[in-house]
Amino acid sequence: MMYMSAYCLMYNLLPVANEFITVARLRAEMADVLGRLGHNGPLYLTQRGKPRAVLLDIDEYRALIEQLEHLDDSLEALLARELRERGEETTRPLADVIRERRAAAPERPPKKKAAHRAHARVSR
């Protein structure tokens, strides 16, 4: 649990929602609720007393997606480095892959030139 707190501080993650709202109240107060997004963090939307969705300010959402993409890229880099250090890397230069694919591809017949039209198009 302490790790999670440090992780959240390190990566400036979004706070946990501190406001809950029912679907019925959301319908009645849509403009007000949308206006409050971003001021109090995410908002839990409940239905029959159970959390069903989370509403986020668009800037908070974009920041969250950016952080997830960064973490995904970092994880891929760490895994690739681990494979390389163990000698299990199976990557090859792109040029080699392209050369092999072209060599294995069946020959295509040459493209036919479009027939020249006898009449010119009239622009209107």
C-alpha positions as a printed NumPy array, in Angstrom:
array([[  0.   ,   0.   ,   0.   ],
       [  2.856,   2.377,   0.785],
       [  4.314,   1.568,  -2.639],
       [  1.07 ,   2.701,  -4.285],
       [  1.164,   6.068,  -2.476],
       [  4.766,   6.668,  -3.547],
       [  3.921,   5.56 ,  -7.078],
       [  0.982,   7.988,  -7.247],
       [  3.158,  10.84 ,  -6.013],
       [  5.936,   9.961,  -8.445],
       [  3.688,   9.848, -11.478],
       [  1.235,  12.542, -10.329],
       [ -1.726,  10.232, -10.762],
       [ -5.277,  11.467, -10.501],
       [ -6.901,  11.483,  -7.073],
       [ -9.554,   8.974,  -6.102],
       [-13.081,  10.281,  -6.56 ],
       [-14.472,  12.031,  -3.534],
       [-17.932,  12.623,  -4.952],
       [-20.65 ,  10.172,  -5.862],
       [-23.794,  10.983,  -7.855],
       [-26.797,   8.914,  -8.907],
       [-27.94 ,   8.545, -12.503],
       [-31.205,  10.302, -11.652],
       [-29.376,  13.278, -10.142],
       [-27.028,  13.404, -13.137],
       [-30.008,  13.651, -15.483],
       [-31.485,  16.482, -13.444],
       [-28.245,  18.431, -12.952],
       [-26.191,  17.611, -16.073],
       [-24.938,  21.148, -16.808],
       [-23.954,  21.766, -13.179],
       [-22.195,  18.394, -12.872],
       [-20.222,  18.928, -16.084],
       [-19.246,  22.39 , -14.857],
       [-17.848,  20.936, -11.624],
       [-15.694,  18.304, -13.34 ],
       [-12.02 ,  19.037, -12.898],
       [-12.476,  20.954,  -9.651],
       [-12.958,  17.993,  -7.303],
       [-11.278,  15.209,  -9.262],
       [-13.158,  12.301, -10.825],
       [-16.832,  11.739, -10.052],
       [-18.34 ,   8.283,  -9.496],
       [-21.675,   7.71 , -11.17 ],
       [-23.803,   5.241,  -9.199],
       [-26.878,   3.28 , -10.164],
       [-28.94 ,   1.526,  -7.492],
       [-26.201,   2.296,  -4.989],
       [-23.379,   0.66 ,  -6.979],
       [-20.607,   2.503,  -8.844],
       [-21.23 ,   2.186, -12.606],
       [-18.945,   4.748, -14.258],
       [-16.451,   7.53 , -13.638],
       [-16.709,  11.023, -15.087],
       [-13.447,  12.888, -15.677],
       [-12.577,  16.324, -16.906],
       [-11.203,  15.966, -20.456],
       [ -7.775,  17.322, -19.447],
       [ -7.554,  14.796, -16.595],
       [ -8.546,  12.027, -19.011],
       [ -5.883,  13.041, -21.541],
       [ -3.236,  13.224, -18.794],
       [ -4.228,   9.75 , -17.611],
       [ -4.014,   8.293, -21.126],
       [ -0.607,   9.927, -21.65 ],
       [  0.669,   8.437, -18.388],
       [ -0.614,   4.991, -19.354],
       [  1.083,   5.2  , -22.757],
       [  4.347,   6.261, -21.102],
       [  4.134,   3.36 , -18.633],
       [  3.371,   0.919, -21.444],
       [  6.373,   2.148, -23.458],
       [  8.593,   1.923, -20.377],
       [  7.471,  -1.63 , -19.67 ],
       [  8.137,  -2.689, -23.267],
       [ 11.629,  -1.163, -23.117],
       [ 12.407,  -2.956, -19.843],
       [ 11.203,  -6.291, -21.21 ],
       [ 13.228,  -5.851, -24.407],
       [ 16.343,  -5.017, -22.392],
       [ 15.824,  -8.103, -20.215],
       [ 15.504, -10.322, -23.302],
       [ 18.614,  -8.753, -24.831],
       [ 20.621,  -9.282, -21.634],
       [ 19.565, -12.959, -21.507],
       [ 20.436, -13.416, -25.179],
       [ 16.839, -14.281, -26.083],
       [ 16.119, -11.308, -28.314],
       [ 14.484, -12.302, -31.573],
       [ 14.389,  -8.917, -33.275],
       [ 15.965,  -8.34 , -36.669],
       [ 16.689,  -5.233, -38.698],
       [ 13.652,  -3.997, -40.628],
       [ 15.615,  -3.988, -43.895],
       [ 16.203,  -7.748, -43.562],
       [ 12.521,  -8.44 , -42.951],
       [ 11.468,  -6.33 , -45.964],
       [ 14.029,  -8.014, -48.222],
       [ 12.797, -11.489, -47.185],
       [  9.132, -10.558, -47.651],
       [  9.78 ,  -9.158, -51.125],
       [ 11.721, -12.268, -52.121],
       [  8.9  , -14.543, -50.936],
       [  6.096, -12.519, -52.569],
       [  4.703, -13.855, -55.87 ],
       [  5.401, -11.837, -59.   ],
       [  2.65 ,  -9.413, -59.881],
       [  1.648,  -8.829, -63.479],
       [  2.524,  -5.33 , -64.706],
       [ -0.216,  -2.749, -64.32 ],
       [ -2.185,  -1.919, -67.425],
       [ -2.278,   1.695, -68.431],
       [ -5.689,   3.257, -68.367],
       [ -7.287,   3.468, -71.797],
       [ -7.172,   6.972, -73.192],
       [-10.67 ,   8.332, -73.432],
       [-11.774,   9.471, -76.846],
       [-13.726,  12.427, -75.572],
       [-12.593,  15.123, -73.202],
       [-14.43 ,  15.861, -69.999],
       [-16.38 ,  19.045, -69.953],
       [-16.086,  21.021, -66.764],
       [-19.119,  22.866, -65.598]])
